Amino acid sequence: MKNDPPVTLAAVIGAHGVAGEVRLKVFAGNLDGYRSFNDGALTLTSLRHGGNGAIVRFAQVPDRTAAEALRGTALTVPRSALPPLGEGEYYHTDLIGLPVVTPDGDPLGQVVAIDNFGAGDVIEIERPTGKRFMVPMRSEAVPDWSFERMVVDPAFVE
């Protein structure tokens, strides 16, 4: 596994009201249990769920002007702050950048993105030529993976 990279849990999408609250687009299941973001630069003091995300207040944001200045800011925590994983589980951040090989060890490229269109994760792999292809994160397509590399069945390679 990579050292302890920052993981983005949410992003500020705008100010809310006049008292310094901000609206967030949340990428995690929830933000419960997280109070410190961006290496301690932002400390969460309140959180409530809104219609299309969350509305939060940070100790360092006293008014609407400061809240508006945060628009577009990603809220990160260290990878080590995430809950432990069960067998066979992974965080997307752990897969990004992994080298991808065939079962015989022939290099195919590296993982550059993970998408989910509703039927499970789809891994996007970039070849050294820059061409990309996608494979489902299912055992028939990805028979083996670790935090060091991913094996893809050649039948799924474009």
Steps between C-alpha positions, in 0.01 A plus 500: 500500500616854429642698795213705644358703212220752551156369408229742386174446689310810383528830314363843581242596238397837643404718792176443691338794674685797643660350811789311336347161431592315179328242281692182425488236233579186701687213336511274807211308652489766771727739684409383849812449705713750306570839656836606355564549128790612281771427757315691773433813294124452535323383817139390468274643769157407362356274233148452371372330192352715227297411193801442274792453736592631842508840665790555736670762710875519550663674796727692262215645287336795678276644226353466151800665334736240648251224410484617138879499482496125575296412188676215319710398802542124536470369857761234563603267780804271516438149361576364849193683638261284294328200664676163464400281208361148497635216289480582129400862561692800373490876487521647151805699605683172569453383140586820312852473361531121537692328223282259301633173359371185330502171694837430331641828633496691171444872570170651385516848653380657821170578673404862435133513610219305660140564401173352615208524261268304728604138445829505689841658462660529158878538487648730236850402392739711297750323276852644456381627158236717672208288375254409773269206554257397773439173683241411763637446850374141507700183558467377141659824369733572794594156635758641741601834648696633790613840615809450278343395166185392317467196271254525209383207289604557136145419384395838647779700337408714201 
